[in-house]
Structure formats: C-alpha cells, structure tokens
Amino acid sequence: MSAYALTDSWTMTRRELAHWARQPGRLVVGLVFPVMLLLMFAYLIGGGRGVTGQYRDYLVPGMLALTMAFGLEGTMLAVTQDLEKGVIDRFRSLPMANGAVLVGRSAADMLQSALGLAILIGVGYALGWRVHGSPAEFLGAVGLLLLLRFAMLWIGIHLAMVAGKPELVQAVQILVWPVGFLSNALATPKSMPGWLGTAVEWNPMSQTATAVRDLLGGPGGEPGHVWAAVVWPLGLLAVFFPLAVRRFARLSS
C-alpha cells in the first residue's frame, strides 16, 4: 500500500475514532456484551459437556474466539448508513485512495476488538483462568484471534454493501449466531451427534478456538490446528477483501 493510501486510510480511521468520542455508549455496549456472555456461561449455565478438567479453562479461550464474530453489526451499520446518507459518494468524489474508507473503518474495528480481547482476558483471569503457555504462544494466540476477526470483518463489510440499507443489516447479522454457536467454543464436538460434531469441527471458528487452547495450554487444545487457524481466515480474506473493494469501487458508477 502506498504512503498516499496509508494517509487516506489513517484519516478515515481517525473519523471513526471521533465517532467513538461522540457516541461512547455504543463502544461500551460492544465491550460489555462479551463479558456478560462469559459470566453467564461460567456461572449460570456452566456445563462443559465432554470437557475434561476445569470448564473455565476450556470456556475462556472458546469465548475469546466466539466474540471475534460478535459486534460486526456496528461496522455493518456504519457502512450502510454512510451509503444511505450519501457520505461514501462524497468521499468517492474526492481525490482519495480507493477503499480507504473501508480500510479506515476496519482499522477502527480492529482497535476495538483488541481492546475487547484485553478486557475479556482480564475478566477470565478474575474468574480463575490462567495462561499456561509461553509469552510467545500467548501472543500467537492473540494474533490468531485478531486474524479471525479481520476475516469476519471483511465478510461483514461486503455483506453490508450488498444489503445497502441499515434495516437489512439485522437480517444479515442473524447469520453470525449460527456460525458462532455451531462451533466448539462452548462444548466439545464429541458431546454432539456425529454429523453435527463433524460440521462443528470444520467451522473456522472451531479451528481458531482449538489452536488458541493448544497455545495457551488449556483442555481441548490439539497440536496441528494452528495452520488451519491461519489458512481459514486467509482464505476468507482472499475471497471477501477483493469483493468488498471491487463493490465499493462500483458504487454509483
């Protein structure tokens, strides 16, 4: 990416950060929701069918992966609202790098996701969960989680431009829940019917959750899943990133 494109993308990122300052409530809700889910499953639901060892050691890495799919509606709504209000058309009329608006929006989302991960990890520690891997393995696990988020984000951006209207975002966002809960974030595939367990094991989110558990030394981790946790998001990015940029370039053309 050229220095010109980086400058434009950073300008758009600052625009999104300014929205945080004007609307802090949306940011707070996005950060608190995963914490509420973690506390609910840890204290109210519990369980851990098929999990050996402490369930919280299994749950926390799974929730870290699961929350990488949540909160996409904020970015999707922002994109569709800019489309509906003609803001993106005005940006496209300026001498600006193609896709800088989308890159700026994704950068702001990634900053929020990193902050959310830090908060959720802190809550996990307060619940008694501990990291048993090395500092390098911990950073590798965080990198895998953010890579999954980045891939999910560009899927959301593309779907938002396909939807085109804020009222249609909710219908698209509903699709995230089956993908998230049809994973091994909360229970092992061994506790599920055979056909469902197979589908769950192939879920990209399950691959990331398993790799994170392995790197952090928790139950449910299996060696060899790190490569899948890298290949799956990169494959999704290879499809949806160019689709999103191409669709953005064709808007109002």
Secondary structure by P-SEA (a helix, b strand, c coil): ccaaaaaaaaaaaaaaaaaaaacaaaaaaaaaaaaaaaaaaacccccccccccccccccaaaaaaaaccccaaaaaaaaaaaaaaaaaaaaaacccccaaaaaaaaaaaaaaaaaaaaaaaaaaaaacccccccaaaaaaaaaaaaaaaaaaaaaaaaaaaaaccccaaaaaaaaaaaaaaccccccccccccaaaaaaaaacaaaaaaaaaaaaaccccccccaaaaaaaaaaaaaaccaaaaaaaaaaccc
